[in-house]
């Protein structure tokens, strides 16, 4: 099974949680794109939903598939948010933001009664930190935040596009990708980063997801936030 096939399997499994009339949070990134495409097929068949997208790209995709887009003014609370992740660790701690949308992703996830993560098994880790941790920063504060993140030992690097231009988020901010290695104390790391003036948001999503749907050649494994032993067994089995 290819990685894209696994992502589609997880996305289709997530559709089982979508009910007619729901208000949905629509994620960003490759896995979420597949989910939105699959959701669009269901909408064509008569499913009625409305969504708030976590990026301009996801909003455009949803609208192209006739999925109605709403706002928090009209819809202050969502029934369900479904999104991917760059890393999924124990307790469903996540690193997100590889696609640059973690600010909106965190806002949308926080507004949902239930947040489901969809991913292929390559995203499972014993400890977060292999994937660089993104930090969104207002442009004015870039030099200050860079120095302070470096002082914490987080090794920040300004994100650029392949053409060499600086990456700018939908909100007009820069992103620093932190090659910090294994994050032993995620809560402390999150607090340290958020305490720096000029930081808008970071990619650590802690105690937010309630369920992860992890797809592999062995099917889709459903892992809850507090299923520590089951999570560890899932990692061991999928890594073997």
C-alpha positions in Angstrom: 0.0 0.0 0.0 1.3 3.4 -0.9 1.3 6.3 1.5 -1.4 8.1 -0.5 -3.6 4.9 -0.4 -3.2 4.8 3.4 -4.2 8.4 3.7 -7.3 7.8 1.6 -8.2 4.8 3.8 -7.9 7.0 6.9 -10.0 9.8 5.2 -12.7 7.4 4.3 -12.8 6.0 7.8 -13.2 9.5 9.1 -16.3 10.0 6.9 -18.0 7.4 9.1 -18.1 10.0 11.9 -19.8 12.7 9.7 -23.5 13.0 10.0 -26.1 14.9 8.0 -26.4 18.5 9.1 -23.0 18.7 10.8 -20.8 21.7 11.1 -17.3 20.6 10.2 -13.7 21.9 10.6 -11.8 21.1 7.4 -8.1 20.7 7.8 -5.1 21.4 5.5 -2.4 19.4 4.0 -2.2 16.3 1.8 -4.3 14.0 4.0 -7.0 16.6 4.6 -7.1 17.4 0.9 -8.0 13.7 0.3 -10.7 13.9 3.1 -12.2 17.0 1.5 -12.3 15.3 -1.9 -14.0 12.3 -0.4 -16.4 14.6 1.5 -17.3 16.3 -1.7 -18.3 13.0 -3.2 -20.7 12.5 -0.3 -22.1 16.0 -0.7 -22.8 15.2 -4.4 -24.8 12.2 -3.1 -26.9 14.4 -0.9 -25.0 14.8 2.4 -25.7 18.2 3.9 -22.8 19.8 5.8 -21.1 23.2 6.3 -17.5 23.8 7.0 -14.9 26.2 8.2 -11.6 25.7 6.5 -8.1 26.0 8.1 -6.5 27.5 5.0 -7.4 29.5 1.9 -6.4 26.5 -0.2 -8.8 24.2 1.7 -11.6 26.7 1.4 -11.1 27.0 -2.3 -11.1 23.2 -2.7 -14.2 22.8 -0.6 -16.1 25.5 -2.5 -15.1 23.8 -5.8 -16.7 20.6 -4.6 -19.9 22.4 -3.5 -19.2 22.1 0.2 -20.6 25.3 1.8 -18.1 27.4 3.7 -19.3 29.3 6.8 -17.6 31.6 9.4 -17.3 31.7 13.2 -19.6 34.7 13.2 -22.3 32.4 11.8 -21.1 29.2 13.4 -19.2 29.8 16.7 -19.0 26.0 17.5 -18.3 23.0 15.3 -19.6 19.5 15.7 -16.4 17.9 14.4 -13.0 18.9 13.1 -10.9 16.5 11.0 -7.3 17.2 10.1 -4.0 15.5 9.5 -0.8 15.7 11.4 3.0 15.7 10.8 3.6 13.6 13.9 1.3 11.7 16.3 2.8 10.9 19.7 1.6 9.2 22.9 -1.5 10.8 24.4 -2.3 12.0 20.9 0.1 14.9 21.3 0.7 16.3 17.8 3.1 18.3 15.7 1.2 20.2 13.0 2.1 23.1 10.7 4.2 21.5 8.0 1.8 23.1 5.6 2.0 26.4 7.4 -1.6 26.5 8.6 -1.2 25.6 12.3 -2.7 28.9 13.6 -6.1 28.4 11.8 -5.9 24.7 12.5 -5.6 25.2 16.2 -8.4 27.7 16.2 -10.7 25.4 14.3 -9.8 22.4 16.5 -10.4 24.3 19.6 -13.9 25.3 18.4 -14.9 21.7 17.7 -16.7 19.4 20.1 -14.6 16.5 18.7 -11.2 16.6 16.9 -10.2 13.6 14.9 -6.7 13.2 13.4 -6.3 11.2 10.2 -2.8 9.9 9.3 -0.8 7.1 7.8 1.4 5.0 10.0 4.6 6.9 9.1 3.3 9.8 11.3 3.4 7.6 14.4 6.3 8.4 16.8 7.4 7.3 20.2 8.3 10.9 21.1 7.6 14.1 19.2 10.4 16.1 17.7 11.7 14.2 14.6 9.6 16.6 12.4 10.8 20.2 12.8 8.4 22.2 15.1 6.9 25.2 13.3 6.5 28.5 15.1 4.5 31.3 13.4 6.0 34.8 14.1 4.9 38.3 13.1 7.4 39.8 10.7 8.5 42.6 12.9 9.5 40.3 15.7 11.5 37.8 13.6 15.0 38.7 14.9 13.9 38.7 18.5 12.0 35.4 18.3 14.8 33.7 16.4 17.3 34.6 19.1 15.1 33.5 22.0 14.2 30.2 20.3 17.9 29.6 19.7 18.5 30.3 23.4 16.1 27.6 24.3 18.1 25.2 22.1 15.3 24.9 19.5 17.5 25.6 16.5 15.1 27.8 14.4 15.4 28.3 10.7 13.2 30.6 8.7 11.0 28.8 6.2 11.4 29.6 2.5 9.6 28.5 -0.7 11.6 26.4 -3.1 12.3 29.5 -5.2 14.1 31.0 -2.2 11.4 33.6 -1.2 10.3 33.8 2.4 7.2 31.7 3.3 4.3 33.9 4.4 1.2 32.4 6.1 -2.4 33.1 5.2 -2.3 35.6 8.1 0.8 37.4 6.7 3.3 36.0 9.2 6.7 34.1 8.9 7.4 30.6 10.1 10.4 29.4 11.9 11.0 25.6 11.7 12.7 24.4 14.9 15.0 21.3 14.5 14.8 20.7 18.3 15.1 16.9 18.3 13.1 14.8 20.7 10.8 17.0 22.8 11.1 15.5 26.3 8.7 17.9 28.0 6.1 19.1 25.5 4.1 21.2 27.9 7.2 23.1 29.0 8.4 23.6 25.5 5.0 24.9 24.4 4.9 27.3 27.4 8.4 28.6 26.7 7.6 29.3 23.0 4.2 31.0 23.7 5.9 33.2 26.3 8.0 34.9 23.6 6.5 38.2 22.5 5.9 38.1 18.7 5.1 34.4 18.6 1.6 34.0 17.1 1.3 30.2 17.5 3.3 27.0 17.5 2.8 23.5 16.1 2.4 21.6 19.3 -1.2 20.4 19.7 -1.5 19.0 23.2 -4.6 17.4 24.7 -6.7 18.6 21.7 -7.3 15.4 19.6 -9.8 12.9 21.0 -9.2 10.2 18.4 -6.6 9.2 15.8 -7.4 7.1 12.7 -4.0 5.6 11.7 -4.0 3.7 8.4 -1.5 1.1 7.2 -1.4 -2.2 5.3 -3.1 -3.7 8.4 -6.1 -1.5 8.1 -7.2 1.5 10.2 -6.3 1.5 13.9 -8.5 3.8 16.1 -6.5 5.2 19.0 -8.0 7.4 21.8 -6.1 10.0 23.8 -5.6 7.9 26.9 -4.9 4.6 25.3 -1.3 4.6 26.1 -0.7 0.9 26.0 -2.7 0.4 22.9 -0.8 3.3 21.3 2.6 1.7 22.1 1.4 -1.6 20.8 0.2 0.0 17.6 3.6 1.7 17.1 5.4 -1.6 17.7 3.1 -3.5 15.4 3.2 -1.0 12.6 7.0 -0.5 12.8 7.7 -4.2 12.6 
